[in-house]
Amino acid sequence: MKLLVLLLLALSSVAQSAETSWMEKAKEYLPNAVAIDLASNNTMVNLTNRESISSANASVSNSEGLGKFASALSLSVAPSKNQGNGFGFKVGPELTFAFNNLRFKSDSALLDSTDFQLLRTSLGASPEVNYKTNLGTFYASLGLGLAYSWISWSSPASGDNISGFNLNFILSIGYYVYASENMLVKVYTRSITEDKNIWNKALDASQGFDVPVESVSNNIVGFSFAYVF
């Protein structure tokens, strides 16, 4: 009887240990950081006639309040502070909300009198390869996300909006360091592919004629301040 009791206790202990281990492992893939990005954005639209139009200082132009300074808010998985030096790998879900005011510049003055607003919500994952040193961590990541984009515009000719879902690729290179127990500071450059179809429709409608779009990308350089909980 005692042997049976001891066996049951041992099995219970193993099960609890396995459950604890599984839960600790699962926590590595759950979002644990809220971040605000202070960044300079440049949205580049490449046309099929080989002309390019770009936005200058896209996140600052006509924003009010927090929008003057913040280009994005995100919920993501923060790297472990206790990870040893050397190469590492991290992956986890990321939810991002971004808002930008855009005014494009081009040699042909196309769109010069049109103001655009872009709101993008994206849910995806960005596998990250990093190298940790005593001074901080250097990293590179390439991810895929499902995005909902809403674009509005106003010009002397018209004003309206359009929206839709699309997949976007996100390439990031940067450096981060823990400034305190719960504060993570990141410096980065990032390139995000935009949906050319939704931009094609928005540009066509805003100008009243066909503006053939080849590709659209959003290039960002900035800082990120994350609270890790």
C-alpha positions in Angstrom: 0.0 0.0 0.0 2.8 2.4 0.9 4.5 1.6 -2.3 1.4 2.4 -4.3 1.0 5.8 -2.4 4.7 6.6 -3.1 4.2 5.7 -6.8 1.2 8.0 -7.1 3.0 10.8 -5.4 5.9 10.4 -7.7 3.7 10.4 -10.8 1.9 13.5 -9.5 5.2 15.3 -8.9 6.4 14.4 -12.5 3.1 15.6 -13.9 3.3 18.9 -12.0 6.9 19.4 -13.1 6.0 18.7 -16.8 3.0 21.1 -16.6 5.2 23.8 -15.1 7.9 23.2 -17.7 5.3 23.4 -20.5 3.8 26.6 -19.1 7.2 28.3 -18.8 8.0 27.3 -22.4 4.7 28.6 -23.6 5.3 32.0 -21.9 8.3 32.5 -24.3 5.8 32.8 -27.2 3.2 35.0 -25.5 3.3 38.9 -25.9 4.8 40.5 -22.8 5.8 44.0 -24.0 3.9 47.2 -24.9 5.9 49.5 -27.1 5.7 53.0 -28.6 7.7 53.9 -31.6 9.2 57.4 -32.3 10.2 57.3 -35.9 10.7 59.0 -39.3 8.6 57.4 -42.0 9.0 57.6 -45.8 6.4 55.9 -48.0 7.8 55.2 -51.4 5.5 54.6 -54.4 7.2 53.2 -57.6 5.2 53.8 -60.7 5.2 51.6 -63.8 6.6 54.6 -65.9 9.7 54.3 -63.6 8.9 57.5 -61.7 9.0 57.4 -57.9 7.0 59.5 -55.5 7.9 59.6 -51.8 6.6 61.2 -48.7 8.9 63.3 -46.5 8.7 63.2 -42.7 5.4 61.3 -43.1 4.6 60.8 -39.4 4.8 64.5 -38.4 3.2 66.7 -41.1 -0.4 67.4 -39.8 -0.7 65.1 -36.8 -2.2 66.3 -33.6 -1.4 65.2 -30.0 0.4 61.9 -29.7 0.4 61.4 -33.5 3.1 64.2 -33.7 5.6 61.9 -32.0 4.4 58.3 -32.2 4.4 56.4 -35.5 3.2 53.1 -34.0 2.0 51.2 -30.9 2.7 47.5 -30.6 2.2 44.4 -28.4 5.0 41.8 -28.9 7.3 39.3 -27.3 10.3 40.8 -25.6 13.7 39.1 -25.6 14.8 37.4 -22.4 17.0 39.7 -20.2 18.9 36.7 -18.8 19.9 35.2 -22.1 23.7 34.6 -22.3 26.0 36.2 -24.8 26.2 34.9 -28.3 23.8 34.1 -31.0 20.1 33.5 -30.3 16.7 33.1 -31.9 13.3 34.5 -31.0 9.9 34.3 -32.6 6.4 35.3 -31.4 3.2 37.1 -32.4 3.2 40.9 -32.8 0.2 43.2 -33.0 0.9 46.7 -34.4 -1.2 49.9 -34.8 0.3 52.6 -37.1 -0.9 56.0 -38.2 0.8 58.4 -40.6 0.0 61.6 -42.4 1.5 61.6 -45.9 2.2 64.3 -48.5 4.1 63.0 -51.5 6.8 64.8 -53.5 7.8 64.0 -57.1 9.6 65.7 -60.0 6.4 65.9 -62.0 4.5 67.5 -59.1 2.1 64.6 -59.1 0.0 64.5 -55.9 1.7 67.7 -54.6 -1.7 69.1 -53.5 -3.1 65.9 -52.0 -2.9 65.0 -48.3 -3.2 61.3 -47.4 -3.7 59.5 -44.0 -2.7 55.9 -43.5 -4.0 53.7 -40.7 -2.6 50.2 -40.6 -3.3 47.3 -38.1 -1.1 44.3 -38.6 -1.0 40.9 -36.9 1.9 38.6 -37.7 5.2 37.0 -36.6 8.8 38.0 -37.2 11.4 35.3 -36.6 14.5 37.1 -35.3 18.2 36.1 -35.3 20.2 38.1 -32.7 23.7 38.4 -31.2 23.9 39.4 -27.6 26.9 41.2 -26.1 27.6 42.9 -22.8 26.6 46.2 -24.3 23.3 45.1 -25.8 21.8 42.9 -28.6 22.1 43.3 -32.4 19.3 41.7 -34.4 17.7 41.1 -37.8 14.2 39.8 -38.5 12.0 39.0 -41.5 8.3 38.5 -40.9 4.9 38.2 -42.5 1.7 39.8 -41.3 -2.0 40.1 -42.1 -2.7 43.8 -42.3 -5.8 46.0 -42.5 -5.1 49.3 -44.2 -7.3 52.4 -44.3 -6.3 55.2 -46.6 -8.1 58.6 -46.8 -7.2 61.6 -48.9 -8.2 65.2 -49.4 -7.3 67.5 -52.3 -8.9 70.4 -54.2 -10.5 67.9 -56.5 -11.9 65.3 -54.1 -11.8 63.6 -50.7 -12.7 60.1 -49.8 -11.2 56.9 -48.3 -10.6 53.2 -49.1 -9.7 50.2 -47.0 -8.8 46.5 -47.4 -6.9 43.5 -46.1 -3.5 42.4 -47.4 -0.3 40.5 -46.5 2.9 42.4 -45.9 6.5 41.5 -45.4 8.5 43.3 -42.7 12.3 43.5 -42.6 14.0 44.9 -39.5 17.6 45.5 -38.5 18.6 47.1 -35.3 19.9 47.1 -31.7 18.2 46.9 -28.3 19.2 47.0 -24.7 17.5 46.8 -21.3 17.7 50.3 -19.8 16.1 49.0 -16.6 14.4 45.8 -15.3 11.3 46.5 -17.3 12.3 49.1 -19.9 13.6 47.9 -23.3 15.1 50.5 -25.7 15.5 49.8 -29.4 17.1 51.6 -32.3 16.0 50.2 -35.7 15.5 50.6 -39.4 12.5 48.8 -40.9 11.0 48.3 -44.4 7.3 47.2 -44.8 5.7 46.3 -48.1 2.4 48.0 -48.7 -0.6 46.8 -50.7 -0.1 48.2 -54.2 -3.7 47.5 -55.3 -5.2 49.6 -52.5 -2.7 52.4 -53.1 -3.4 52.2 -56.9 -7.2 52.7 -56.2 -6.5 55.5 -53.7 -4.2 57.4 -56.1 -6.5 56.9 -59.1 -9.6 58.2 -57.1 -7.7 61.1 -55.6 -6.4 62.4 -58.9 -9.2 61.5 -61.2 -7.0 59.6 -63.7 -5.0 56.4 -63.8 -1.8 56.4 -61.7 -0.1 53.0 -62.5 1.5 51.7 -59.3 4.3 49.1 -59.5 5.1 48.7 -55.8 4.8 50.5 -52.5 7.0 50.3 -49.4 7.1 52.1 -46.1 10.7 52.7 -44.8 11.1 53.6 -41.1 14.1 54.7 -39.0 13.5 55.3 -35.3 13.5 54.4 -31.6 11.2 52.1 -29.7 10.5 52.2 -26.0 8.9 49.1 -24.6 7.6 48.2 -21.1 8.1 44.5 -20.4 5.6 43.0 -18.0 
